[in-house]
Amino acid sequence: MSVKIRLRRMGKKKQPMYRFVATDSRMPRDGRFLEVLGWYRPLERPAKVKVDVERTLDWLRKGATPSDTVNTLFHQCGMTQIWEKAQKGEDTTGMEIKDAITERPHKAKKKERAKMIAQEEADKKAAEDAKKAAEDAKKAEEAKAAEAEKPAEGGDEAAEAPAEEKSES
């Protein structure tokens, strides 16, 4: 019999709470279980977690494997660190687990990623605007240079024309 530590859904419709349970891997999610090891309430802010450390360590020593979600929650509340020290034979009596999880990492990653994408877009737009402004400034300088050359050329002709008129009179 392969034992897993997984979440068992409890609570009302659209108001889930979960229990950490040790169960046979062949049982359904909300089916029969061997022992309740704690609970997790994701809708509370911050999310609340309570784990019976001694019973959980006992099941882990017996070979129970946590599911991916349970493993993530254990890591966030500090249970994984306690388990690693217990495996090495170190003393874990002074260590405590957190009872609140402020923000789940995958949501934080999504927010950070969205911020990074927005920043990159803003940088691209700023670079395009700067490039366009530089092109406009270059065109303006070329236009000024062209205007400066035209009056100088026209000024020479204008200066010659009155001189010719004066000589005829």
C-alpha positions in Angstrom: 0.0 0.0 0.0 1.4 3.4 -1.1 0.6 6.2 1.3 0.2 9.8 0.0 -0.3 13.0 2.0 -2.8 15.0 0.0 -5.6 17.5 0.4 -9.2 16.5 1.1 -11.7 19.1 0.1 -14.2 20.2 2.8 -16.6 23.2 3.2 -19.5 24.6 1.3 -19.9 25.3 -2.4 -17.4 28.0 -3.5 -16.0 28.1 0.0 -13.4 25.4 0.1 -11.2 24.4 3.0 -8.9 21.5 2.9 -7.6 18.9 5.3 -4.1 17.4 5.0 -4.8 13.6 5.1 -2.6 10.5 4.9 -4.4 8.1 2.6 -3.9 5.1 0.3 -2.9 6.4 -3.1 -5.7 4.3 -4.7 -8.5 6.1 -2.8 -10.4 9.1 -4.3 -9.7 12.7 -3.3 -12.5 12.9 -0.7 -12.6 9.1 0.0 -11.4 7.1 2.9 -8.3 8.2 4.7 -6.0 6.9 7.4 -5.4 10.1 9.5 -6.0 13.8 9.5 -2.7 15.7 9.7 -3.9 19.3 9.6 -5.9 21.8 7.6 -5.6 24.6 5.0 -8.0 27.5 4.6 -7.1 29.3 1.3 -10.0 31.9 1.4 -8.8 33.6 4.5 -6.4 36.5 4.0 -3.7 35.6 4.7 -4.3 31.9 4.0 -4.2 29.8 7.2 -2.4 26.5 7.6 -2.2 24.2 10.6 -0.1 21.0 10.5 0.4 18.4 13.2 4.2 18.3 12.9 4.8 15.1 14.9 2.2 13.0 13.1 3.3 14.4 9.7 6.9 13.6 10.4 5.8 10.1 11.5 4.1 9.5 8.2 6.9 10.9 6.2 9.4 8.6 8.0 7.1 5.6 7.1 7.4 6.5 3.4 4.4 8.6 2.7 4.9 11.0 -0.2 3.2 14.4 -0.3 1.3 15.5 -3.4 2.7 18.4 -5.4 0.2 20.9 -3.9 0.9 19.6 -0.3 4.6 19.8 -1.0 4.3 23.4 -2.0 2.2 24.3 1.0 4.6 22.4 3.3 7.5 24.4 1.8 5.7 27.7 2.3 4.8 27.0 6.0 8.3 25.6 6.8 7.4 21.9 7.2 9.8 20.9 4.5 12.7 22.5 6.4 11.7 20.6 9.5 11.5 17.3 7.5 15.0 17.9 6.0 16.5 18.5 9.4 14.8 15.4 10.8 16.2 13.3 7.9 19.7 14.5 8.8 19.1 13.5 12.4 19.3 17.1 13.7 17.1 18.5 16.5 13.8 20.0 15.3 12.2 20.8 18.7 12.8 24.6 18.5 11.5 24.9 15.0 8.0 26.1 14.4 5.9 26.2 11.3 4.1 29.4 10.0 0.4 29.4 10.5 -0.2 31.9 7.7 0.8 32.0 4.1 0.8 35.6 2.8 0.8 35.0 -1.0 1.1 31.9 -3.0 4.2 32.0 -5.2 2.6 31.2 -8.6 0.4 34.3 -8.2 3.4 36.4 -7.2 5.2 35.2 -10.3 2.3 36.1 -12.5 2.2 39.6 -11.0 5.9 40.0 -11.4 5.8 38.7 -14.9 3.0 41.2 -15.8 5.0 44.0 -14.3 8.0 43.0 -16.3 6.0 42.8 -19.5 4.5 46.2 -18.9 7.9 47.7 -18.1 9.4 46.2 -21.3 6.5 47.6 -23.4 7.0 51.0 -21.7 10.7 50.8 -22.5 10.1 49.9 -26.1 7.6 52.7 -26.5 10.0 55.2 -24.9 12.8 54.0 -27.2 10.5 54.4 -30.3 9.5 57.8 -29.1 13.1 58.9 -28.6 14.0 57.5 -32.0 11.1 59.4 -33.6 12.0 62.6 -31.8 15.6 62.2 -33.0 14.5 61.7 -36.5 12.2 64.8 -36.3 15.0 66.9 -34.8 17.3 65.7 -37.7 14.7 66.6 -40.3 14.2 70.0 -38.6 18.0 70.7 -38.7 18.1 69.7 -42.4 15.1 72.0 -43.1 16.9 74.9 -41.3 20.1 74.2 -43.2 18.2 74.1 -46.5 16.4 77.4 -45.6 19.7 79.0 -44.6 21.2 78.1 -48.0 18.2 79.4 -50.0 18.3 82.9 -48.6 22.1 83.0 -49.1 21.7 82.1 -52.7 18.8 84.3 -53.2 20.6 87.1 -51.4 23.5 87.0 -53.8 21.1 87.4 -56.8 19.2 90.1 -55.0 22.4 92.0 -54.2 23.5 91.8 -57.8 20.2 92.9 -59.2 20.0 96.3 -57.5 23.6 97.0 -58.4 22.7 96.5 -62.1 19.7 98.7 -61.8 21.7 101.5 -60.3 24.3 101.3 -63.0 21.7 101.7 -65.7 20.2 104.8 -64.2 
